[in-house]
Amino acid sequence: MPLVTFINSMNTSNTIDVPVGETLMRAAVNSNIDGILGECGGACCCATCHVYLDSTSAPDVPRVGEMEQQMLDHVAEPRRDDSRLACQLVVDSSMEGLRVTIPQTQL
Ligand code: FES
């Protein structure tokens, strides 16, 4: 299982094993990672799973899809070039070592 590191706004990191095929949002929620809410359950309609992706840690992460692109306009913290919705990132083996930063707030 790929190891993924979540870094919160206090710069505390948690590294978890994520099963291949699991979304980053579901893995975070199941592991009680604070700061990723996933209120819509992964339907790409709440923007409460916003993360900042360190693309250097996993350069082959799929690009932003059309629905995700639209929802990223509704995140609570500033949208950046590295903004992603964790529910739209399905983990595969190429994401080993991925690092994401959780914004201070999702609401
Ligand atoms: S969980 Fe709602 S947009 Fe990701």
Backbone and ligand atoms as CSV (ligand in chain L), in Angstrom:
chain,resi,resn,atom,element,x,y,z
A,1,MET,N,N,0.840,-1.191,0.000
A,1,MET,CA,C,0.000,0.000,0.000
A,1,MET,C,C,0.881,1.248,0.000
A,2,PRO,N,N,0.584,2.206,-0.843
A,2,PRO,CA,C,1.372,3.443,-0.868
A,2,PRO,C,C,1.285,4.208,0.452
A,3,LEU,N,N,2.399,4.779,0.842
A,3,LEU,CA,C,2.432,5.644,2.019
A,3,LEU,C,C,2.155,7.075,1.575
A,4,VAL,N,N,1.208,7.707,2.248
A,4,VAL,CA,C,0.857,9.092,1.949
A,4,VAL,C,C,0.976,9.899,3.235
A,5,THR,N,N,1.569,11.068,3.129
A,5,THR,CA,C,1.749,11.934,4.295
A,5,THR,C,C,0.824,13.141,4.204
A,6,PHE,N,N,0.078,13.355,5.272
A,6,PHE,CA,C,-0.799,14.522,5.410
A,6,PHE,C,C,-0.147,15.483,6.398
A,7,ILE,N,N,-0.023,16.731,6.003
A,7,ILE,CA,C,0.598,17.754,6.853
A,7,ILE,C,C,-0.461,18.806,7.153
A,8,ASN,N,N,-0.702,19.037,8.452
A,8,ASN,CA,C,-1.751,20.009,8.774
A,8,ASN,C,C,-1.177,21.426,8.881
A,9,SER,N,N,-2.061,22.372,9.183
A,9,SER,CA,C,-1.649,23.782,9.187
A,9,SER,C,C,-0.692,24.095,10.338
A,10,MET,N,N,-0.592,23.192,11.323
A,10,MET,CA,C,0.372,23.362,12.420
A,10,MET,C,C,1.700,22.671,12.092
A,11,ASN,N,N,1.798,22.195,10.847
A,11,ASN,CA,C,3.006,21.519,10.356
A,11,ASN,C,C,3.240,20.167,11.017
A,12,THR,N,N,2.168,19.575,11.530
A,12,THR,CA,C,2.247,18.218,12.070
A,12,THR,C,C,1.912,17.251,10.947
A,13,SER,N,N,2.698,16.201,10.822
A,13,SER,CA,C,2.450,15.270,9.733
A,13,SER,C,C,2.000,13.909,10.247
A,14,ASN,N,N,1.163,13.277,9.456
A,14,ASN,CA,C,0.714,11.905,9.702
A,14,ASN,C,C,0.902,11.127,8.415
A,15,THR,N,N,1.594,10.018,8.492
A,15,THR,CA,C,1.798,9.177,7.322
A,15,THR,C,C,0.979,7.904,7.491
A,16,ILE,N,N,0.201,7.592,6.460
A,16,ILE,CA,C,-0.659,6.407,6.542
A,16,ILE,C,C,-0.477,5.553,5.289
A,17,ASP,N,N,-0.771,4.273,5.452
A,17,ASP,CA,C,-0.843,3.358,4.319
A,17,ASP,C,C,-2.215,3.517,3.688
A,18,VAL,N,N,-2.250,3.705,2.390
A,18,VAL,CA,C,-3.539,3.856,1.703
A,18,VAL,C,C,-3.696,2.708,0.707
A,19,PRO,N,N,-4.781,1.946,0.838
A,19,PRO,CA,C,-4.994,0.862,-0.125
A,19,PRO,C,C,-5.125,1.401,-1.548
A,20,VAL,N,N,-4.508,0.706,-2.495
A,20,VAL,CA,C,-4.664,1.076,-3.903
A,20,VAL,C,C,-6.160,1.014,-4.247
A,21,GLY,N,N,-6.626,2.036,-4.937
A,21,GLY,CA,C,-8.025,2.109,-5.323
A,21,GLY,C,C,-8.881,2.935,-4.385
A,22,GLU,N,N,-8.333,3.289,-3.229
A,22,GLU,CA,C,-9.039,4.124,-2.255
A,22,GLU,C,C,-8.828,5.592,-2.618
A,23,THR,N,N,-9.830,6.431,-2.374
A,23,THR,CA,C,-9.577,7.857,-2.583
A,23,THR,C,C,-8.804,8.408,-1.387
A,24,LEU,N,N,-8.088,9.469,-1.654
A,24,LEU,CA,C,-7.325,10.114,-0.588
A,24,LEU,C,C,-8.259,10.636,0.504
A,25,MET,N,N,-9.420,11.121,0.130
A,25,MET,CA,C,-10.392,11.610,1.123
A,25,MET,C,C,-10.837,10.477,2.026
A,26,ARG,N,N,-11.246,9.349,1.447
A,26,ARG,CA,C,-11.757,8.230,2.246
A,26,ARG,C,C,-10.662,7.704,3.165
A,27,ALA,N,N,-9.459,7.608,2.644
A,27,ALA,CA,C,-8.347,7.124,3.464
A,27,ALA,C,C,-8.112,8.061,4.647
A,28,ALA,N,N,-8.181,9.368,4.410
A,28,ALA,CA,C,-7.958,10.341,5.481
A,28,ALA,C,C,-9.063,10.252,6.536
A,29,VAL,N,N,-10.297,10.188,6.074
A,29,VAL,CA,C,-11.427,10.115,7.013
A,29,VAL,C,C,-11.346,8.819,7.824
A,30,ASN,N,N,-11.065,7.718,7.157
A,30,ASN,CA,C,-10.985,6.431,7.858
A,30,ASN,C,C,-9.847,6.393,8.865
A,31,SER,N,N,-8.836,7.211,8.639
A,31,SER,CA,C,-7.680,7.253,9.541
A,31,SER,C,C,-7.757,8.416,10.519
A,32,ASN,N,N,-8.928,9.064,10.571
A,32,ASN,CA,C,-9.142,10.183,11.504
A,32,ASN,C,C,-8.120,11.297,11.328
A,33,ILE,N,N,-7.784,11.588,10.091
A,33,ILE,CA,C,-6.902,12.724,9.810
A,33,ILE,C,C,-7.744,13.993,9.952
A,34,ASP,N,N,-7.373,14.848,10.899
A,34,ASP,CA,C,-8.125,16.090,11.115
A,34,ASP,C,C,-7.992,17.023,9.916
A,35,GLY,N,N,-9.091,17.698,9.595
A,35,GLY,CA,C,-9.039,18.759,8.592
A,35,GLY,C,C,-9.554,18.356,7.232
A,36,ILE,N,N,-9.839,17.094,7.024
A,36,ILE,CA,C,-10.467,16.668,5.771
A,36,ILE,C,C,-11.851,16.162,6.139
A,37,LEU,N,N,-12.866,16.899,5.711
A,37,LEU,CA,C,-14.224,16.603,6.171
A,37,LEU,C,C,-14.941,15.632,5.241
A,38,GLY,N,N,-14.892,15.873,3.962
A,38,GLY,CA,C,-15.560,14.973,3.018
A,38,GLY,C,C,-17.057,14.917,3.218
A,39,GLU,N,N,-17.677,16.069,3.397
A,39,GLU,CA,C,-19.097,16.101,3.760
A,39,GLU,C,C,-20.025,15.487,2.724
A,40,CYS,N,N,-19.677,15.524,1.468
A,40,CYS,CA,C,-20.575,14.967,0.438
A,40,CYS,C,C,-20.286,13.492,0.166
A,41,GLY,N,N,-19.354,12.943,0.904
A,41,GLY,CA,C,-19.055,11.529,0.748
A,41,GLY,C,C,-18.241,11.195,-0.488
A,42,GLY,N,N,-17.730,12.215,-1.136
A,42,GLY,CA,C,-16.887,11.969,-2.308
A,42,GLY,C,C,-17.576,12.218,-3.632
A,43,ALA,N,N,-18.730,12.871,-3.583
A,43,ALA,CA,C,-19.496,13.135,-4.809
A,43,ALA,C,C,-19.037,14.391,-5.545
A,44,CYS,N,N,-17.972,14.991,-5.086
A,44,CYS,CA,C,-17.407,16.192,-5.718
A,44,CYS,C,C,-18.393,17.359,-5.713
A,45,CYS,N,N,-19.076,17.541,-4.568
A,45,CYS,CA,C,-20.017,18.657,-4.512
A,45,CYS,C,C,-19.990,19.401,-3.174
A,46,CYS,N,N,-18.888,19.317,-2.400
A,46,CYS,CA,C,-18.845,20.071,-1.144
A,46,CYS,C,C,-17.541,20.860,-0.975
A,47,ALA,N,N,-16.484,20.414,-1.601
A,47,ALA,CA,C,-15.175,21.080,-1.524
A,47,ALA,C,C,-14.587,21.099,-0.117
A,48,THR,N,N,-15.012,20.168,0.751
A,48,THR,CA,C,-14.453,20.110,2.114
A,48,THR,C,C,-13.346,19.061,2.236
A,49,CYS,N,N,-12.817,18.667,1.118
A,49,CYS,CA,C,-11.688,17.722,1.126
A,49,CYS,C,C,-10.484,18.344,0.422
A,50,HIS,N,N,-10.449,19.660,0.434
A,50,HIS,CA,C,-9.394,20.423,-0.243
A,50,HIS,C,C,-8.024,20.112,0.363
A,51,VAL,N,N,-7.058,19.866,-0.487
A,51,VAL,CA,C,-5.667,19.704,-0.048
A,51,VAL,C,C,-4.754,20.420,-1.044
A,52,TYR,N,N,-3.561,20.718,-0.567
A,52,TYR,CA,C,-2.510,21.233,-1.441
A,52,TYR,C,C,-1.535,20.094,-1.688
A,53,LEU,N,N,-1.362,19.772,-2.929
A,53,LEU,CA,C,-0.594,18.593,-3.315
A,53,LEU,C,C,0.854,18.961,-3.639
A,54,ASP,N,N,1.771,18.261,-3.016
A,54,ASP,CA,C,3.181,18.439,-3.350
A,54,ASP,C,C,3.469,17.568,-4.573
A,55,SER,N,N,3.385,18.164,-5.738
A,55,SER,CA,C,3.487,17.371,-6.965
A,55,SER,C,C,4.877,16.786,-7.154
A,56,THR,N,N,5.882,17.363,-6.484
A,56,THR,CA,C,7.227,16.785,-6.606
A,56,THR,C,C,7.305,15.431,-5.905
A,57,SER,N,N,6.380,15.197,-4.955
A,57,SER,CA,C,6.423,13.938,-4.216
A,57,SER,C,C,5.775,12.799,-5.004
A,58,ALA,N,N,4.981,13.106,-5.990
A,58,ALA,CA,C,4.335,12.084,-6.819
A,58,ALA,C,C,3.955,12.732,-8.150
A,59,PRO,N,N,4.920,12.803,-9.056
A,59,PRO,CA,C,4.708,13.584,-10.285
A,59,PRO,C,C,3.675,13.018,-11.253
A,60,ASP,N,N,3.245,11.774,-11.060
A,60,ASP,CA,C,2.316,11.168,-12.019
A,60,ASP,C,C,0.855,11.225,-11.578
A,61,VAL,N,N,0.559,12.078,-10.617
A,61,VAL,CA,C,-0.826,12.200,-10.164
A,61,VAL,C,C,-1.693,12.694,-11.327
A,62,PRO,N,N,-2.858,12.055,-11.533
A,62,PRO,CA,C,-3.733,12.482,-12.638
A,62,PRO,C,C,-4.112,13.956,-12.543
A,63,ARG,N,N,-4.351,14.534,-13.692
A,63,ARG,CA,C,-4.688,15.962,-13.748
A,63,ARG,C,C,-6.096,16.200,-13.210
A,64,VAL,N,N,-6.391,17.458,-12.963
A,64,VAL,CA,C,-7.700,17.856,-12.445
A,64,VAL,C,C,-8.773,17.611,-13.511
A,65,GLY,N,N,-9.853,16.938,-13.112
A,65,GLY,CA,C,-10.960,16.706,-14.016
A,65,GLY,C,C,-11.887,17.910,-14.081
A,66,GLU,N,N,-12.862,17.855,-14.968
A,66,GLU,CA,C,-13.739,19.012,-15.196
A,66,GLU,C,C,-14.584,19.363,-13.965
A,67,MET,N,N,-15.187,18.334,-13.345
A,67,MET,CA,C,-16.010,18.600,-12.146
A,67,MET,C,C,-15.150,19.130,-11.015
A,68,GLU,N,N,-13.997,18.522,-10.836
A,68,GLU,CA,C,-13.094,18.979,-9.781
A,68,GLU,C,C,-12.672,20.421,-10.037
A,69,GLN,N,N,-12.393,20.724,-11.286
A,69,GLN,CA,C,-12.002,22.082,-11.654
A,69,GLN,C,C,-13.060,23.093,-11.202
A,70,GLN,N,N,-14.310,22.755,-11.413
A,70,GLN,CA,C,-15.393,23.671,-11.030
A,70,GLN,C,C,-15.518,23.783,-9.520
A,71,MET,N,N,-15.432,22.645,-8.826
A,71,MET,CA,C,-15.599,22.677,-7.364
A,71,MET,C,C,-14.444,23.385,-6.670
A,72,LEU,N,N,-13.293,23.370,-7.280
A,72,LEU,CA,C,-12.145,24.043,-6.664
A,72,LEU,C,C,-12.367,25.550,-6.554
A,73,ASP,N,N,-13.329,26.067,-7.290
A,73,ASP,CA,C,-13.669,27.490,-7.144
A,73,ASP,C,C,-14.419,27.760,-5.841
A,74,HIS,N,N,-14.803,26.708,-5.128
A,74,HIS,CA,C,-15.636,26.877,-3.927
A,74,HIS,C,C,-14.923,26.456,-2.642
A,75,VAL,N,N,-13.612,26.287,-2.693
A,75,VAL,CA,C,-12.892,25.904,-1.474
A,75,VAL,C,C,-12.832,27.085,-0.517
A,76,ALA,N,N,-12.739,26.765,0.797
A,76,ALA,CA,C,-12.767,27.804,1.829
A,76,ALA,C,C,-11.462,28.586,1.903
A,77,GLU,N,N,-10.369,27.892,1.755
A,77,GLU,CA,C,-9.061,28.546,1.786
A,77,GLU,C,C,-8.659,28.890,0.348
A,78,PRO,N,N,-7.698,29.766,0.169
A,78,PRO,CA,C,-7.336,30.173,-1.192
A,78,PRO,C,C,-7.016,28.990,-2.106
A,79,ARG,N,N,-7.579,29.054,-3.310
A,79,ARG,CA,C,-7.243,28.064,-4.322
A,79,ARG,C,C,-5.873,28.408,-4.883
A,80,ARG,N,N,-5.035,27.370,-5.009
A,80,ARG,CA,C,-3.702,27.570,-5.568
A,80,ARG,C,C,-3.520,26.616,-6.743
A,81,ASP,N,N,-2.406,26.774,-7.434
A,81,ASP,CA,C,-2.118,25.885,-8.561
A,81,ASP,C,C,-2.035,24.425,-8.121
A,82,ASP,N,N,-1.647,24.216,-6.858
A,82,ASP,CA,C,-1.500,22.842,-6.361
A,82,ASP,C,C,-2.726,22.357,-5.591
A,83,SER,N,N,-3.845,23.091,-5.669
A,83,SER,CA,C,-5.076,22.678,-4.988
A,83,SER,C,C,-5.680,21.460,-5.667
A,84,ARG,N,N,-6.128,20.523,-4.851
A,84,ARG,CA,C,-6.862,19.351,-5.349
A,84,ARG,C,C,-7.964,18.999,-4.358
A,85,LEU,N,N,-8.924,18.239,-4.844
A,85,LEU,CA,C,-9.940,17.675,-3.967
A,85,LEU,C,C,-9.554,16.219,-3.711
A,86,ALA,N,N,-9.389,15.898,-2.441
A,86,ALA,CA,C,-8.876,14.567,-2.091
A,86,ALA,C,C,-9.824,13.447,-2.512
A,87,CYS,N,N,-11.103,13.762,-2.659
A,87,CYS,CA,C,-12.050,12.709,-3.065
A,87,CYS,C,C,-11.899,12.345,-4.538
A,88,GLN,N,N,-11.197,13.145,-5.275
A,88,GLN,CA,C,-11.027,12.883,-6.699
A,88,GLN,C,C,-9.671,12.250,-7.012
A,89,LEU,N,N,-8.903,11.990,-5.980
A,89,LEU,CA,C,-7.589,11.371,-6.160
A,89,LEU,C,C,-7.665,9.912,-5.719
A,90,VAL,N,N,-7.720,9.029,-6.678
A,90,VAL,CA,C,-7.737,7.594,-6.396
A,90,VAL,C,C,-6.280,7.129,-6.332
A,91,VAL,N,N,-5.933,6.570,-5.197
A,91,VAL,CA,C,-4.531,6.236,-4.953
A,91,VAL,C,C,-4.112,5.003,-5.762
A,92,ASP,N,N,-2.978,5.125,-6.407
A,92,ASP,CA,C,-2.360,3.971,-7.064
A,92,ASP,C,C,-0.883,3.915,-6.663
A,93,SER,N,N,-0.207,2.909,-7.153
A,93,SER,CA,C,1.165,2.674,-6.692
A,93,SER,C,C,2.113,3.813,-7.054
A,94,SER,N,N,1.761,4.601,-8.077
A,94,SER,CA,C,2.639,5.716,-8.456
A,94,SER,C,C,2.615,6.832,-7.411
A,95,MET,N,N,1.680,6.762,-6.468
A,95,MET,CA,C,1.557,7.818,-5.456
A,95,MET,C,C,2.345,7.510,-4.185
A,96,GLU,N,N,3.141,6.484,-4.202
A,96,GLU,CA,C,3.998,6.177,-3.048
A,96,GLU,C,C,4.814,7.421,-2.671
A,97,GLY,N,N,4.709,7.813,-1.411
A,97,GLY,CA,C,5.471,8.965,-0.946
A,97,GLY,C,C,4.788,10.308,-1.153
A,98,LEU,N,N,3.544,10.254,-1.625
A,98,LEU,CA,C,2.805,11.508,-1.854
A,98,LEU,C,C,2.692,12.307,-0.550
A,99,ARG,N,N,2.827,13.616,-0.665
A,99,ARG,CA,C,2.641,14.505,0.478
A,99,ARG,C,C,1.587,15.545,0.122
A,100,VAL,N,N,0.644,15.735,1.024
A,100,VAL,CA,C,-0.361,16.770,0.821
A,100,VAL,C,C,-0.472,17.599,2.093
A,101,THR,N,N,-0.775,18.873,1.911
A,101,THR,CA,C,-0.981,19.773,3.045
A,101,THR,C,C,-2.462,20.096,3.151
A,102,ILE,N,N,-2.958,20.040,4.374
A,102,ILE,CA,C,-4.381,20.297,4.636
A,102,ILE,C,C,-4.549,21.779,4.970
A,103,PRO,N,N,-5.471,22.465,4.321
A,103,PRO,CA,C,-5.687,23.881,4.642
A,103,PRO,C,C,-6.160,24.049,6.090
A,104,GLN,N,N,-6.055,25.258,6.600
A,104,GLN,CA,C,-6.434,25.517,7.988
A,104,GLN,C,C,-7.914,25.252,8.215
A,105,THR,N,N,-8.748,25.586,7.229
A,105,THR,CA,C,-10.182,25.343,7.384
A,105,THR,C,C,-10.765,24.842,6.071
A,106,GLN,N,N,-11.883,24.108,6.192
A,106,GLN,CA,C,-12.579,23.612,5.006
A,106,GLN,C,C,-13.951,24.270,4.876
A,107,LEU,N,N,-14.322,25.085,5.869
A,107,LEU,CA,C,-15.672,25.674,5.868
A,107,LEU,C,C,-15.618,27.191,5.864
L,1,FES,S1,S,-15.747,15.033,-0.401
L,1,FES,FE1,FE,-17.081,16.527,-1.190
L,1,FES,S2,S,-15.948,17.429,-2.805
L,1,FES,FE2,FE,-14.619,15.934,-1.982
